[in-house]
Amino acid sequence: MTSQPVRALLLEQIHPEAEAVLRSAGFEVESVGRALDEDELVDRLRGVQLLGIRSKTQVTRRVLESARGLTAIGAFCIGTNQIDLAAATEAGIAVFNAPFSNTRSVVELAIAEIISMTRRLTEKNALMHAGTWDKSADGAHEVRGRTLGIVGYGNIGTQLSVLAENLGMQVLFYDKVDKLALGNARRCLELEDLLRQADVVTLHVDGRADNANLFGADEFEQMRPGSLFLNLSRGFVVDYGSLRKHVESGHIAGAAVDVFPVEPKGRGDEFVSELRGLPNVILTPHIGGSTEEAQQDIGRFVAGKFRDFWRDGTSAMSVNLPGLVLPRAENTLRLVHLHRNVPGVLARVNGLLADGGVNVEAQLLGTRGEIGYAVTDSASGTTQAIVDQIRALPETIGLRVIF
């Protein structure tokens, strides 16, 4: 039972705060400023225990099956749909994300874009840069008194709801799950009800597969003439060809889009979209959470999850494992055992420890679906032979020894 240097690979310009946290914990860190494709990732993960990504790198089953030493993946963002979670769990790899850290940044961008489109600032700006002075108020409005429809009432949707009300907007929301309305917001039981009433429709849904093609021709047609549309959630939930047609016809007066079905891998790469060149359409390169404050918080948060998971087996807020936090007593050896959730596994582990004369100082078990996760501390007596016996149990997915 010898310790090896812990190697972390961070991709896609993750904030330097993450590297600082990991290096201070004694880990070796390699940072790459872009996304990697599948073949590159397979090659670069040899000897890597911790992988940090953002939204573009796709961690597929093939990648996970080839990454023998990989212990944890951190999505330094909200979504985890770019990771094959089932394959990660089968391989005993913990997955973490940052579900809250960039919420405020996304909300502020949404508010800024709503005001910009309502005042038609994009068109005024373009005219000024072209040397044309146009002080007309035609088509410009206040947001006060207008109705905002929020599709997806999670962390971002709820905070946007509160700030929009502070600006004097009326708020409607639709969510497939029953959610508590904040302030004076009103829930719509059907998406169609929201679309018929809202002056501005904004999407804040998650990346689950059943949200694909959520918004298309039928939904745009149901929106009020002259209304505005925003998507700061996922690119694959909207039919952008249909959005273009409705903007060109004037049915949709303006749109703001931050996410796209296919996005360039790195800074400076060509961006291709049917939405380019449209008036009063704001296109941003997936920057909803890209503020210094948000990225620093995300870097610190996810890197801290890496550190705590590696050092202590702490899995609090893991996306795919039971969330366990067991305080560590001094001078103990910790076994972190990921196994199939079937009856009797913990009893067999404890039987092996007892047969070896090992006294358990502390123990915690959690289950999640088909997965069981147990953390066991002992003061002395745990030998390599006992570890090998536990690892050889047919239910064992993975076992780590933490000194």
C-alpha positions as CSV (number, residue, x, y, z in Angstrom):
1,M,0.0,0.0,0.0
2,T,2.3,2.8,-1.3
3,S,1.2,6.3,-2.2
4,Q,1.7,7.6,-5.8
5,P,1.8,11.2,-6.9
6,V,-1.7,12.5,-7.7
7,R,-2.0,14.0,-11.2
8,A,-4.8,16.3,-12.3
9,L,-5.5,17.4,-15.8
10,L,-7.5,20.6,-16.2
11,L,-9.0,21.5,-19.6
12,E,-10.8,24.5,-21.2
13,Q,-9.2,27.4,-19.4
14,I,-10.3,26.5,-15.9
15,H,-9.6,29.4,-13.6
16,P,-6.1,29.4,-12.0
17,E,-7.7,29.2,-8.6
18,A,-8.4,25.6,-9.2
19,E,-4.7,24.9,-10.0
20,A,-3.7,26.8,-6.9
21,V,-6.0,24.7,-4.6
22,L,-4.8,21.5,-6.1
23,R,-1.1,22.4,-6.0
24,S,-1.4,23.5,-2.4
25,A,-2.8,20.0,-1.6
26,G,0.3,18.5,-3.1
27,F,-1.1,17.4,-6.4
28,E,0.6,17.6,-9.8
29,V,-1.4,19.7,-12.2
30,E,-1.4,20.1,-16.0
31,S,-3.6,22.8,-17.6
32,V,-4.7,22.8,-21.2
33,G,-6.5,25.8,-22.6
34,R,-8.9,24.1,-24.9
35,A,-11.2,21.1,-25.2
36,L,-9.9,17.7,-26.2
37,D,-11.5,15.3,-28.6
38,E,-12.1,11.7,-27.7
39,D,-8.8,10.3,-29.1
40,E,-6.8,13.1,-27.5
41,L,-8.5,12.6,-24.2
42,V,-7.8,8.8,-24.2
43,D,-4.1,9.6,-24.7
44,R,-3.8,12.4,-22.2
45,L,-5.6,10.6,-19.4
46,R,-2.9,7.9,-18.9
47,G,-1.6,8.2,-15.4
48,V,-4.2,10.9,-14.5
49,Q,-6.4,10.5,-11.4
50,L,-8.4,13.8,-11.5
51,L,-9.9,15.3,-14.7
52,G,-11.4,18.8,-14.8
53,I,-13.5,20.0,-17.8
54,R,-16.0,22.6,-18.7
55,S,-18.8,22.2,-21.2
56,K,-17.1,21.3,-24.5
57,T,-15.1,18.2,-23.6
58,Q,-17.1,15.0,-24.1
59,V,-16.2,12.3,-21.6
60,T,-17.6,9.2,-23.3
61,R,-17.8,5.6,-22.2
62,R,-14.7,4.8,-24.4
63,V,-12.7,7.5,-22.6
64,L,-13.8,6.2,-19.2
65,E,-13.1,2.6,-20.0
66,S,-9.6,3.5,-21.1
67,A,-8.8,5.7,-18.1
68,R,-7.8,3.0,-15.7
69,G,-6.5,5.3,-13.0
70,L,-9.1,8.0,-13.1
71,T,-10.8,8.5,-9.8
72,A,-12.9,11.7,-10.1
73,I,-14.2,14.1,-12.8
74,G,-15.0,17.7,-12.1
75,A,-17.3,19.6,-14.4
76,F,-16.3,23.2,-13.7
77,C,-19.8,24.4,-14.7
78,I,-23.4,23.5,-13.9
79,G,-24.2,20.8,-16.4
80,T,-22.8,17.3,-16.5
81,N,-24.5,16.0,-19.7
82,Q,-21.1,16.0,-21.4
83,I,-20.1,13.1,-19.1
84,D,-21.4,9.6,-19.5
85,L,-22.5,9.4,-15.9
86,A,-23.6,5.7,-16.0
87,A,-20.2,4.7,-17.4
88,A,-18.5,6.8,-14.8
89,T,-20.4,5.2,-12.0
90,E,-19.8,1.7,-13.3
91,A,-16.1,2.5,-13.3
92,G,-16.2,3.8,-9.8
93,I,-15.4,7.4,-10.8
94,A,-16.9,10.2,-8.8
95,V,-18.4,13.2,-10.7
96,F,-18.6,16.7,-9.2
97,N,-20.0,19.9,-10.6
98,A,-20.7,23.5,-9.5
99,P,-24.4,23.8,-9.3
100,F,-24.6,27.3,-7.7
101,S,-21.3,29.2,-8.3
102,N,-22.2,30.9,-11.6
103,T,-25.9,31.5,-10.9
104,R,-25.6,35.2,-10.4
105,S,-23.5,35.7,-13.4
106,V,-26.0,34.0,-15.7
107,V,-28.9,36.0,-14.2
108,E,-27.1,39.3,-14.7
109,L,-26.4,38.5,-18.3
110,A,-30.1,37.6,-18.8
111,I,-31.2,40.9,-17.3
112,A,-28.7,42.9,-19.3
113,E,-29.9,41.2,-22.6
114,I,-33.6,41.8,-21.8
115,I,-33.0,45.5,-21.3
116,S,-30.7,45.7,-24.3
117,M,-33.3,44.1,-26.6
118,T,-36.2,46.0,-25.1
119,R,-34.4,49.3,-25.8
120,R,-33.0,48.0,-29.1
121,L,-29.5,48.9,-28.0
122,T,-27.8,46.5,-30.4
123,E,-29.3,48.4,-33.4
124,K,-28.6,51.8,-32.0
125,N,-25.0,50.8,-31.3
126,A,-24.6,49.5,-34.9
127,L,-25.9,52.7,-36.4
128,M,-23.7,54.9,-34.2
129,H,-20.6,52.9,-35.3
130,A,-21.7,53.3,-38.9
131,G,-21.9,57.1,-38.3
132,T,-25.7,57.4,-38.2
133,W,-27.4,59.4,-35.5
134,D,-31.0,58.1,-34.9
135,K,-32.6,59.4,-31.7
136,S,-36.0,57.8,-32.5
137,A,-37.9,56.1,-29.7
138,D,-39.6,53.8,-32.1
139,G,-39.7,50.2,-30.8
140,A,-37.9,51.1,-27.5
141,H,-39.7,50.2,-24.3
142,E,-39.1,50.0,-20.5
143,V,-39.0,46.6,-19.0
144,R,-41.2,47.8,-16.1
145,G,-44.7,46.4,-16.4
146,R,-43.8,43.8,-19.0
147,T,-44.3,40.1,-18.4
148,L,-41.3,37.7,-18.2
149,G,-41.9,34.0,-18.8
150,I,-39.2,31.8,-17.3
151,V,-39.0,28.2,-18.6
152,G,-37.1,26.2,-16.0
153,Y,-37.4,27.4,-12.4
154,G,-34.2,26.1,-10.8
155,N,-31.4,28.0,-9.2
156,I,-31.0,30.4,-12.1
157,G,-34.7,30.7,-12.9
158,T,-35.7,31.5,-9.3
159,Q,-33.0,34.2,-8.9
160,L,-33.9,35.8,-12.2
161,S,-37.5,35.8,-11.0
162,V,-36.6,37.8,-7.9
163,L,-34.4,40.4,-9.8
164,A,-37.0,40.8,-12.6
165,E,-39.7,41.6,-10.1
166,N,-37.4,44.2,-8.5
167,L,-37.3,45.9,-12.0
168,G,-41.1,46.0,-12.0
169,M,-41.7,43.0,-14.3
170,Q,-44.5,40.5,-13.8
171,V,-43.1,37.0,-13.7
172,L,-44.6,33.7,-14.9
173,F,-42.8,30.4,-14.8
174,Y,-43.2,26.9,-16.1
175,D,-41.4,23.8,-14.8
176,K,-42.1,20.1,-15.2
177,V,-41.5,19.7,-11.4
178,D,-43.7,21.4,-8.9
179,K,-41.7,24.4,-7.6
180,L,-42.4,27.0,-4.9
181,A,-43.1,30.4,-6.5
182,L,-40.9,33.2,-5.1
183,G,-42.3,36.7,-4.6
184,N,-45.3,37.4,-6.8
185,A,-44.3,35.0,-9.5
186,R,-47.1,32.8,-10.9
187,R,-46.7,29.2,-12.1
188,C,-48.2,28.1,-15.4
189,L,-49.4,24.5,-15.5
190,E,-48.8,24.3,-19.3
191,L,-46.0,25.8,-21.4
192,E,-48.6,27.1,-23.8
193,D,-50.1,29.3,-21.1
194,L,-46.8,31.0,-20.5
195,L,-46.0,31.5,-24.2
196,R,-49.4,33.2,-24.8
197,Q,-48.9,35.7,-22.0
198,A,-45.2,36.6,-21.8
199,D,-43.6,39.6,-23.5
200,V,-40.2,37.9,-22.9
201,V,-39.5,34.2,-22.8
202,T,-36.2,32.9,-21.4
203,L,-35.1,29.3,-21.1
204,H,-33.2,28.0,-18.1
205,V,-33.7,24.2,-18.4
206,D,-31.0,21.6,-17.6
207,G,-29.2,19.3,-20.0
208,R,-31.2,16.1,-19.6
209,A,-31.9,14.3,-22.8
210,D,-35.6,14.7,-22.8
211,N,-35.2,18.5,-23.1
212,A,-33.8,18.1,-26.6
213,N,-35.8,20.1,-29.2
214,L,-37.9,21.5,-26.4
215,F,-38.5,24.7,-28.3
216,G,-39.3,24.7,-32.0
217,A,-41.7,26.1,-34.6
218,D,-44.8,25.3,-32.6
219,E,-43.5,27.1,-29.5
220,F,-42.4,30.2,-31.4
221,E,-45.7,30.4,-33.2
222,Q,-47.5,30.4,-29.8
223,M,-45.4,33.3,-28.5
224,R,-46.9,36.8,-28.6
225,P,-46.2,38.9,-31.7
226,G,-43.3,41.2,-31.0
227,S,-42.1,39.3,-28.0
228,L,-38.4,38.5,-27.1
229,F,-36.7,35.2,-26.7
230,L,-33.6,34.2,-24.7
231,N,-31.7,30.9,-24.4
232,L,-28.9,30.7,-21.9
233,S,-29.4,27.1,-21.0
234,R,-28.4,24.4,-23.6
235,G,-27.9,24.7,-27.4
236,F,-29.7,21.5,-28.3
237,V,-33.1,22.5,-26.7
238,V,-33.9,25.1,-29.5
239,D,-34.5,24.8,-33.2
240,Y,-32.5,27.8,-34.3
241,G,-33.5,27.6,-37.9
242,S,-37.1,28.2,-36.8
243,L,-36.0,31.0,-34.5
244,R,-34.4,32.7,-37.5
245,K,-37.6,32.5,-39.6
246,H,-39.6,34.0,-36.8
247,V,-37.1,36.9,-36.3
248,E,-37.0,37.6,-40.0
249,S,-40.8,37.6,-40.2
250,G,-41.0,40.1,-37.3
251,H,-43.0,37.7,-35.1
252,I,-40.1,37.6,-32.7
253,A,-38.8,41.1,-32.2
254,G,-35.4,40.2,-30.7
255,A,-33.4,37.2,-29.4
256,A,-30.4,36.6,-27.2
257,V,-28.5,33.3,-27.5
258,D,-25.5,32.2,-25.5
259,V,-25.5,28.4,-26.2
260,F,-25.4,26.5,-29.5
261,P,-25.7,22.8,-30.6
262,V,-22.2,22.9,-32.0
263,E,-19.6,25.3,-30.4
264,P,-16.0,26.0,-31.4
265,K,-13.4,24.3,-29.2
266,G,-11.2,27.2,-28.6
267,R,-10.8,31.0,-28.7
268,G,-10.4,32.3,-32.2
269,D,-12.0,29.3,-33.9
270,E,-14.7,30.1,-36.5
271,F,-18.3,30.3,-35.2
272,V,-21.0,29.1,-37.6
273,S,-24.7,29.7,-37.0
274,E,-27.9,30.5,-38.9
275,L,-28.5,33.3,-36.4
276,R,-25.5,35.4,-37.6
277,G,-26.4,38.8,-39.2
278,L,-29.9,39.2,-37.8
279,P,-30.9,42.6,-36.3
280,N,-31.7,42.9,-32.6
281,V,-30.2,39.4,-32.0
282,I,-27.5,39.2,-29.4
283,L,-25.1,36.3,-29.9
284,T,-22.6,35.5,-27.1
285,P,-20.0,32.7,-26.9
286,H,-21.3,30.7,-24.0
287,I,-20.3,33.3,-21.5
288,G,-23.3,33.1,-19.1
289,G,-21.1,32.0,-16.3
290,S,-17.9,33.6,-17.6
291,T,-17.2,36.3,-15.1
292,E,-14.0,36.5,-13.0
293,E,-16.1,36.1,-9.9
294,A,-18.0,33.0,-11.0
295,Q,-15.0,31.3,-12.5
296,Q,-12.9,31.9,-9.4
297,D,-15.7,30.5,-7.2
298,I,-16.2,27.5,-9.5
299,G,-12.5,26.8,-9.6
300,R,-12.2,26.9,-5.8
301,F,-15.4,24.9,-5.2
302,V,-14.7,22.0,-7.6
303,A,-11.0,21.8,-6.8
304,G,-12.0,21.6,-3.2
305,K,-14.3,18.7,-3.9
306,F,-11.3,16.9,-5.7
307,R,-9.1,17.5,-2.7
308,D,-11.6,16.3,-0.1
309,F,-12.6,13.3,-2.1
310,W,-9.0,12.2,-2.7
311,R,-7.8,12.9,0.9
312,D,-10.8,11.7,2.9
313,G,-13.2,10.0,0.5
314,T,-15.7,12.8,1.1
315,S,-18.4,12.6,-1.6
316,A,-20.8,15.4,-0.5
317,M,-22.7,16.9,-3.5
318,S,-21.3,14.2,-5.9
319,V,-23.5,14.0,-9.0
320,N,-23.4,10.2,-9.1
321,L,-22.3,8.8,-5.7
322,P,-24.0,8.8,-2.3
323,G,-23.0,11.9,-0.5
324,L,-20.9,11.0,2.6
325,V,-18.9,13.1,5.1
326,L,-17.2,11.2,7.9
327,P,-14.9,13.3,10.2
328,R,-11.4,11.8,10.2
329,A,-9.8,10.8,13.5
330,E,-6.0,11.1,13.9
331,N,-3.8,8.1,13.3
332,T,-6.4,6.1,11.4
333,L,-6.4,4.3,8.1
334,R,-9.4,4.9,5.9
335,L,-11.0,2.4,3.4
336,V,-13.2,3.9,0.8
337,H,-15.3,1.2,-0.8
338,L,-17.6,1.6,-3.8
339,H,-19.7,-1.4,-4.4
340,R,-22.9,-2.7,-5.9
341,N,-25.9,-2.1,-3.6
342,V,-26.9,-5.6,-2.7
343,P,-27.7,-7.0,0.8
344,G,-24.8,-8.1,3.0
345,V,-21.8,-6.3,1.5
346,L,-21.0,-4.3,4.5
347,A,-21.3,-7.3,6.7
348,R,-18.9,-9.2,4.6
349,V,-16.4,-6.3,4.7
350,N,-16.7,-6.1,8.4
351,G,-16.3,-9.9,8.7
352,L,-13.0,-9.7,6.8
353,L,-11.8,-6.9,9.1
354,A,-12.9,-8.8,12.2
355,D,-11.2,-12.0,11.0
356,G,-8.0,-10.0,10.6
357,G,-8.2,-8.5,14.1
358,V,-9.1,-5.0,12.8
359,N,-11.2,-2.9,15.1
360,V,-13.4,-0.4,13.3
361,E,-13.1,3.1,14.8
362,A,-15.8,4.8,12.6
363,Q,-17.9,3.8,9.6
364,L,-20.5,5.3,7.4
365,L,-22.5,3.8,4.5
366,G,-24.6,5.5,1.9
367,T,-26.5,4.0,-1.1
368,R,-27.8,5.6,-4.3
369,G,-29.7,3.3,-6.7
370,E,-27.5,0.4,-7.6
371,I,-24.4,1.9,-5.9
372,G,-23.2,1.6,-2.3
373,Y,-20.5,3.7,-0.8
374,A,-18.8,2.9,2.5
375,V,-16.1,4.7,4.5
376,T,-14.4,2.8,7.2
377,D,-11.7,4.0,9.7
378,S,-9.4,1.7,11.7
379,A,-6.5,2.5,14.0
380,S,-4.3,-0.5,13.2
381,G,-4.2,-4.0,11.8
382,T,-5.4,-3.4,8.2
383,T,-3.0,-5.3,6.0
384,Q,-2.5,-5.5,2.3
385,A,-3.9,-9.1,2.5
386,I,-7.2,-7.7,4.0
387,V,-7.4,-5.0,1.4
388,D,-6.9,-7.6,-1.4
389,Q,-9.7,-9.7,0.0
390,I,-12.1,-6.7,0.1
391,R,-11.1,-5.8,-3.4
392,A,-11.7,-9.3,-4.6
393,L,-15.3,-9.3,-3.4
394,P,-17.6,-9.8,-6.4
395,E,-19.6,-6.7,-5.4
396,T,-16.6,-4.4,-5.3
397,I,-16.4,-1.7,-7.9
398,G,-13.5,0.2,-6.4
399,L,-11.5,0.4,-3.2
400,R,-9.1,3.1,-2.1
401,V,-6.8,3.1,0.9
402,I,-6.3,6.5,2.5
403,F,-3.5,6.9,5.1
